[in-house]
Amino acid sequence: MATTLTGQSTTATIPSKDRIEPGSVNVSIGKFPPTASSDFSTSAGDIAAKLVAEFNEALSQKNAQVVSQLFLQHGYWRDHLALSWDFHTLIGRDKIASFLGQGIRLSQIELDYSSPVRAPHFGPIDGGLGEVKGVEFFVKFTTELGSGVGIARVAEESAGQWRFFLLSTTLSDLTGHERRIRHNRPIGVQHGADSRQHNWKEMRDAEKNFEGNEPQVVVIGAGQGGLSVAACLKMLGVETLVIDREERVGDNWRNRYRHLVLHDPLWMNHLPYLPFPSSWPVFIPKDKMGDFLEAYATLLDLNVWTKTSLVSSSWDDGTKQWSVTVERKQHDGTKETRTFRPHHVILATGHSGKKYFPSINGLDTFQGDVLCHSSEFKGARPNAQGKKAVVVGCCNSGHDISQDYYEQGYDVTMVQRSSTLVVSSETLVATLKELYDDDGPATEDADLCLLSLPSEIFKAVQIGVTRKFTHVDRELLEGLDRAGFKIDQGPDDGGIYIKYFQRGGGYYINVGTSKLIIDRKIRIKQGQEITRILPHGIEFADGSVLEADEIVFATGYQNMHSEAKSILGDAVTDRIGNVWGYDEEGELRSLCRPSGHPGFWYMGGNLLLCRYFSKLLALQIKAIEEGLNTRD
């Protein structure tokens, strides 16, 4: 059924889940604050206060049916840990009533007037879907176990009857176990209180080396995922060890190809508790990013062991502990082996798993100079005029590497086997400015606004956003088409973010390579599978041959599940469900939530997802450690 919303001079219809039509989607995510409307005679604050009072009265009675009736028939409640120890999107009154019937953990909500962005205001309430107007406001809430924040978007169902179109609730603190920040920060070492007392550095070295102590959590991988969750665990007082095979923290960025620069703007990429300096460039170079991660670990006192490999691991269902043996290379070249018994292992080796290198006949016959995966590519050799390079794969890495080759004088061909989503960097940044920009809302508010949208609404909005991208970038896309480069718009035309969530790749944010393709400076071989590698080239299914002195496979990575299997073995991964993609409620599967195996967690994604979900993963682990979350 569709829900009809009526105001004094506006009527709109929100399609139900199976009736979301691309044509009904507006491209805006919603401005902060949206433009006030004169269509409503009652103030936004009065409307919000009345509905909140009714909601709190129903909560006080623990009446699930009454609570559910305060939502539209097809209303949404998106909850991250306020109602349970998992992530849920509840759609419709019946689903909300059924879920709350198992117990109502929420105590009350209150309006947040701390800023104009958060205070009640009129405007779009559905991310642009159907252009529905209503009232939007931020809330603070308390539960039996803690407190948190959320966003409410409400609409007038009938004359004077305002109901929740959407309520999002995200837990941020556990009562009695508040984060060690601001007014709750530690005092520091009391110098001189005891002449035998160790100084700060001595104490920090002992802490980092776990002298006489055991980590409660072992994190595998010291990239943005591992460090962000370690920082959030640190703020909750959970003893955490991060291990990484690299020589230094940040080498996972430094060791990539020479010209790698983040394609997302800086404002989307801040890490928890330590944002980038205000003087930093909009697009961050890889080495600068690597240096920041190293500084991040140091400044936040994170316990990171580099040059450390996992030797073995096993889980005991009886004690609910891991046995984790690691081997650490010391400064003098010797190796130290330690065995820990943590309660939790977090796999944070990246969004994806092992590199995907296709099995192709003739790989061992190639006599050229370079044949490697993009993760191993260090950069094109300078002044290589006349050399022929072939790059297999057409996402961000494939484009960047092709441009690097071209700029060093190579004859470059990019092999595109299927299709690629392309959006210009300028268009993407301009669209994000309403949320992520120097003049935008606080990062936490922007995250909450973006991630409060249920996935079906987010996807519908992205269909409209993608149509806008296509219009703005029309000349670019038409030029690529003429050059033989095949374009797509993502699953169901849902655009770059839906493609990222569902596939983890398949797109290029244009920072220059597309122009080289359009001008035929980089050639395209499209739509043909590789049949074999020759001593000096590649043969394709259509019988054609490309000569090559160097071949780079920018073919991406396998799913994180494959990495878990290679590191932890079948005994663990056989109990773990799929990771990435959406579950039946529209929540990302397994990421930073129960994986199917007790004490095992996935942590990954881009910097925005790491920033938001690392706090939620840390809260779940802290709750288990304190006996508040007994779910296995």
Residue pairs with C-beta under 8 A, 6 or more apart in sequence:
1 16
1 73
1 74
2 13
2 14
2 15
2 16
2 19
2 74
3 13
3 14
3 16
3 72
3 73
3 74
3 75
3 157
4 11
4 12
4 13
5 11
5 12
5 13
5 14
5 72
5 132
5 134
5 155
5 156
5 157
5 165
6 156
6 157
6 158
6 159
7 39
7 40
7 133
7 134
7 155
7 156
8 39
8 40
8 41
9 39
10 39
10 133
12 130
12 131
12 132
12 133
13 130
14 72
14 74
14 126
14 129
14 130
14 132
14 165
15 21
15 24
15 130
16 74
17 74
17 91
17 456
20 129
20 456
20 457
20 459
20 460
22 460
22 463
22 464
22 467
22 493
24 129
24 130
24 460
25 128
25 129
25 130
25 460
25 461
25 463
25 464
25 467
26 124
26 128
26 129
26 130
26 131
26 461
26 464
27 128
27 431
27 461
27 464
27 465
27 467
27 468
28 124
28 127
28 128
28 434
29 127
29 128
29 434
29 435
29 449
29 450
29 461
29 465
30 123
30 124
30 127
30 128
30 136
30 434
30 449
31 123
31 434
32 117
32 434
32 435
32 440
32 441
32 445
32 449
33 116
33 117
33 119
33 121
33 123
33 136
34 121
34 122
34 123
34 124
34 136
35 122
35 123
36 44
36 121
36 122
36 123
37 122
37 123
37 133
39 122
39 133
40 47
40 122
40 156
43 120
44 120
44 121
44 122
44 135
44 137
45 111
45 119
45 120
47 120
47 135
47 154
47 162
48 111
48 120
48 135
48 137
48 152
48 154
49 111
49 120
50 162
51 70
51 152
51 154
51 162
51 163
51 164
52 109
52 110
52 111
52 139
52 152
54 70
55 67
55 70
55 109
55 164
56 108
56 109
58 66
58 67
58 70
59 67
59 104
59 106
59 107
59 108
59 109
60 108
62 104
64 96
64 97
64 98
64 100
64 101
64 104
65 97
67 96
67 97
67 100
67 104
68 93
68 94
68 96
68 97
68 100
69 93
70 163
70 164
71 77
71 92
71 93
71 96
71 163
71 164
71 165
71 167
72 155
72 157
72 163
72 164
72 165
73 92
73 93
74 91
74 92
75 91
75 92
75 93
75 96
75 163
75 164
75 165
75 166
75 167
76 89
76 90
76 91
76 165
76 166
76 167
76 454
76 457
77 83
77 88
77 89
77 90
77 96
77 164
77 166
77 167
77 168
77 169
78 88
78 89
78 90
78 166
78 167
78 168
78 169
78 452
78 453
78 454
79 87
79 88
79 89
79 90
79 168
79 169
79 170
80 87
80 168
80 169
80 170
80 171
80 616
81 87
81 148
81 170
81 171
81 616
81 619
81 620
82 105
82 106
82 141
82 143
82 148
82 150
82 169
82 170
82 171
83 99
83 100
83 104
83 105
83 106
83 169
84 105
85 594
85 620
85 623
85 629
85 631
86 593
86 594
86 631
87 587
87 588
87 593
87 616
88 99
88 585
88 587
89 454
89 455
89 585
89 586
89 587
90 96
90 99
90 585
91 454
91 585
105 143
105 144
105 145
106 141
106 142
106 143
106 169
107 141
107 142
107 143
107 144
108 141
108 142
109 139
109 140
109 141
109 150
109 152
109 169
110 139
110 140
110 141
111 119
111 120
111 137
111 138
111 139
112 118
112 119
112 137
112 138
112 139
112 140
112 149
113 119
115 442
115 445
117 138
117 441
117 442
117 445
118 137
118 138
118 445
119 137
119 138
120 135
120 136
120 137
121 135
121 136
121 137
122 133
122 134
122 135
122 136
123 133
123 134
123 135
123 136
124 131
124 132
124 133
124 134
124 136
125 132
125 133
125 134
125 135
125 136
125 153
125 154
125 155
125 165
125 166
126 132
126 153
126 165
126 166
126 457
127 453
127 457
127 458
127 461
128 461
128 464
129 457
129 460
129 461
132 155
132 165
133 155
134 153
134 154
134 155
134 156
134 162
134 165
135 153
135 154
135 155
135 162
136 151
136 152
136 153
136 154
137 151
137 152
138 149
138 150
138 151
138 152
138 445
138 448
139 149
139 150
139 151
139 152
139 167
139 169
140 147
140 148
140 149
141 147
141 148
141 149
141 150
141 169
143 171
145 171
145 174
145 175
145 623
145 628
146 171
146 172
146 173
146 174
146 175
146 619
147 171
147 172
147 173
147 175
148 169
148 170
148 171
148 172
148 173
149 170
149 172
149 444
149 448
150 167
150 168
150 169
150 170
150 448
150 452
151 166
151 167
151 168
151 448
151 449
151 452
152 164
152 166
152 167
152 168
153 164
153 165
153 166
153 167
154 162
154 163
154 164
154 165
155 162
155 163
155 165
156 162
156 163
157 163
166 452
166 453
166 454
166 457
168 448
168 451
168 452
170 448
170 452
170 616
171 616
171 619
172 615
172 619
173 179
174 236
174 619
174 622
174 623
174 626
174 628
177 236
177 237
177 622
177 626
178 184
179 235
179 236
180 186
180 234
180 235
180 236
180 237
181 235
181 273
188 200
189 197
189 199
189 200
189 203
190 197
191 197
191 199
198 206
204 301
206 212
207 213
207 301
207 303
208 303
208 304
210 239
210 241
210 303
210 338
210 340
213 239
214 239
214 340
214 341
214 342
215 239
215 240
215 241
215 303
215 340
215 342
216 238
216 239
216 240
216 342
216 343
216 344
216 621
216 625
217 233
217 238
217 239
217 240
217 241
217 342
217 343
217 344
217 345
217 346
217 621
218 240
218 241
218 242
218 243
218 322
218 324
218 326
218 340
218 342
218 344
218 345
218 346
219 226
219 229
219 230
219 240
219 241
219 242
219 243
219 345
219 346
219 348
219 603
220 226
220 243
220 244
220 310
220 345
220 346
220 347
220 348
220 349
220 567
221 242
221 243
221 244
221 252
221 347
221 348
221 349
221 350
221 603
222 242
222 243
222 244
222 246
222 249
222 252
222 293
222 297
222 304
222 306
222 348
223 244
223 252
223 253
223 293
223 348
223 349
223 350
224 271
224 293
224 607
224 610
225 348
225 349
225 350
225 603
225 604
225 605
225 610
225 614
226 242
226 244
226 346
226 348
226 349
226 603
227 242
227 249
227 271
227 293
227 296
227 297
227 302
227 304
228 271
228 272
228 603
228 610
228 611
228 614
229 346
229 348
229 592
229 603
229 610
229 614
229 617
229 618
230 240
230 242
230 297
230 302
230 303
230 304
231 271
231 272
231 273
231 274
231 296
231 300
231 302
231 614
232 272
232 614
232 615
232 617
232 618
232 619
233 240
233 618
233 621
233 622
234 240
234 300
234 301
234 302
235 273
235 618
236 618
236 619
236 622
237 622
238 618
238 621
238 622
238 625
239 303
240 302
240 303
241 303
241 304
241 305
241 340
241 342
242 297
242 302
242 303
242 304
242 305
242 348
243 304
243 305
243 308
243 309
243 310
243 326
243 328
244 252
244 304
244 305
244 306
244 308
245 306
245 307
245 308
245 309
246 252
246 255
246 306
246 307
247 306
247 307
248 254
248 290
248 294
248 306
249 290
249 293
249 294
249 296
249 297
249 304
249 306
250 289
250 290
250 291
250 292
250 293
250 294
251 290
251 306
252 290
252 350
253 260
253 286
253 287
253 289
253 290
253 293
254 286
254 287
254 290
255 378
256 286
256 375
257 374
257 377
257 378
257 379
257 397
257 400
257 401
257 404
258 378
258 379
258 380
258 404
259 379
259 400
259 403
259 404
260 285
260 286
260 397
260 400
261 283
261 284
261 285
261 286
261 511
262 269
262 283
262 284
262 285
262 286
262 289
263 283
263 396
263 425
263 509
263 511
264 509
264 606
264 607
264 608
265 282
265 283
265 428
265 429
265 432
265 436
266 276
266 280
266 281
266 282
266 283
266 284
267 432
267 436
267 437
267 438
267 440
267 443
268 432
268 436
268 606
268 607
268 608
269 276
269 284
269 606
269 607
269 608
270 276
270 443
270 607
270 611
271 296
271 607
271 610
271 611
272 611
272 614
272 615
273 300
274 296
274 299
274 300
275 443
276 284
276 292
278 438
280 288
281 288
282 429
283 425
283 511
284 292
296 302
297 304
305 326
305 328
307 328
307 329
308 326
308 327
308 328
308 329
309 326
309 327
310 324
310 325
310 326
310 567
311 325
311 326
311 327
311 337
312 323
312 324
312 325
313 322
313 323
313 324
313 325
313 345
313 567
313 568
313 569
313 572
314 322
314 323
314 571
315 321
315 322
315 323
315 571
315 572
315 597
315 598
315 599
315 600
316 322
316 323
317 598
319 341
320 343
320 598
320 599
320 632
321 341
321 342
321 343
321 599
322 340
322 341
322 342
322 343
322 344
322 345
322 599
323 339
323 340
323 341
324 339
324 340
324 341
324 342
324 345
325 337
325 338
325 339
325 340
326 337
326 338
326 339
326 340
327 335
327 336
327 337
328 335
328 336
328 337
328 338
329 335
330 336
342 599
343 599
343 624
343 625
344 599
344 600
344 601
344 621
344 624
345 568
345 599
345 600
345 601
346 600
346 601
346 602
346 603
346 617
347 560
347 563
347 564
347 567
347 568
347 600
347 601
347 602
347 603
347 604
348 603
348 604
349 560
349 563
349 567
349 604
350 557
350 560
350 563
350 604
351 504
351 557
351 560
351 580
351 604
351 605
351 606
352 504
352 505
352 556
352 557
352 558
352 559
352 560
352 563
352 604
353 557
353 558
353 559
353 560
353 561
353 562
353 563
353 564
353 566
354 557
354 558
354 562
354 563
354 566
355 373
355 375
355 555
355 556
355 557
355 558
356 555
356 556
356 557
356 558
357 373
357 553
357 555
358 530
358 553
358 555
360 530
360 531
360 532
360 533
361 531
361 532
361 533
362 532
362 533
362 534
363 371
363 533
365 533
365 534
365 535
366 533
366 534
366 535
366 536
366 551
367 535
367 536
368 535
368 536
368 548
368 549
368 550
368 551
369 387
369 549
369 550
370 377
370 549
370 550
370 551
370 552
371 533
371 550
371 551
371 552
372 551
372 552
372 553
373 552
373 553
373 554
373 555
374 393
374 397
374 398
374 401
374 552
374 553
374 554
374 555
377 401
377 552
379 404
380 389
380 401
380 404
380 405
380 407
380 408
380 410
381 387
381 408
382 408
383 408
383 409
384 408
384 409
384 410
385 409
385 410
386 409
386 411
387 409
387 410
387 411
387 549
387 550
388 410
388 411
388 413
388 546
388 547
388 548
388 549
388 550
389 402
389 405
389 410
389 411
389 412
389 413
389 548
389 549
389 550
389 551
389 552
390 412
390 413
390 414
390 415
390 537
390 538
390 546
390 548
390 550
390 551
390 552
391 398
391 401
391 402
391 405
391 412
391 413
391 414
391 415
391 551
391 552
391 554
392 398
392 415
392 417
392 530
392 538
392 551
392 552
392 553
392 554
392 555
393 414
393 415
393 553
393 554
393 555
393 556
394 414
394 415
394 416
394 420
394 485
394 508
394 554
395 420
395 505
395 506
395 507
395 508
395 554
395 556
396 507
396 508
396 509
397 554
398 414
398 508
398 552
398 554
399 414
399 508
399 510
399 513
399 514
400 513
401 552
401 554
402 412
402 414
402 513
402 516
402 522
403 512
403 513
403 516
403 522
405 412
405 550
406 412
406 516
406 521
406 522
410 550
412 521
412 522
412 523
413 522
413 523
413 524
413 525
413 546
414 517
414 522
414 523
414 524
414 525
415 525
415 528
415 530
415 538
415 546
416 485
416 486
416 524
416 525
416 526
416 527
417 526
417 527
417 528
417 529
418 486
418 527
419 486
419 487
419 488
420 485
420 486
420 487
420 488
420 506
420 507
420 508
421 487
421 488
421 489
421 490
421 495
421 496
421 499
421 506
421 507
421 508
422 473
422 476
422 477
422 480
422 485
422 487
422 507
422 508
422 510
422 514
423 469
423 473
423 495
423 496
423 507
423 508
423 509
423 510
424 472
424 473
424 476
424 509
424 510
424 514
425 509
425 510
425 511
427 469
427 472
427 473
428 469
428 496
428 509
431 465
431 468
431 469
433 439
433 440
434 440
435 441
435 446
435 449
435 450
436 443
436 446
440 446
441 449
443 611
447 608
447 611
447 612
451 612
453 461
454 586
455 501
455 582
455 586
455 587
456 586
458 497
458 498
459 492
459 494
459 498
462 490
462 494
462 495
462 497
462 498
463 492
463 493
463 494
463 495
465 495
466 489
466 490
466 493
466 494
466 495
466 496
467 493
469 495
469 496
470 477
470 489
476 510
476 514
476 518
477 487
479 514
479 518
480 487
480 514
480 517
480 518
481 487
482 518
483 517
483 518
483 520
483 524
484 524
484 526
485 517
485 524
485 526
486 526
486 527
488 506
489 495
490 496
490 498
490 499
490 506
490 507
491 498
491 499
491 502
491 503
492 498
496 507
496 509
499 505
499 506
499 507
500 507
500 606
501 580
501 581
501 582
501 588
502 580
502 581
502 582
504 556
504 557
504 559
504 580
505 556
505 557
508 514
513 522
516 522
517 524
525 540
525 544
525 546
528 540
528 541
528 542
528 544
529 540
529 541
530 538
530 539
530 540
530 541
531 539
531 540
531 541
532 538
532 539
533 539
533 551
534 545
536 547
536 548
536 549
537 545
537 546
537 547
537 548
538 545
538 546
538 548
538 551
539 545
540 546
559 578
559 579
559 580
560 579
560 580
560 602
560 604
561 573
561 576
561 578
561 579
564 572
564 573
564 576
564 600
564 602
565 573
568 600
572 597
572 600
573 597
575 596
575 597
576 590
576 595
576 596
576 597
576 600
577 589
577 590
577 595
577 596
578 589
578 590
579 589
579 590
579 591
579 595
579 602
580 588
580 589
580 590
580 591
581 588
581 589
582 588
582 589
583 589
587 593
590 596
590 602
591 602
591 603
591 604
591 605
591 609
591 613
592 601
592 602
592 603
592 613
592 614
592 616
592 617
592 620
593 616
593 617
593 620
594 620
594 631
595 601
595 602
598 632
601 617
601 621
603 610
603 613
603 614
603 617
604 610
605 613
620 629
623 629
624 630
624 631
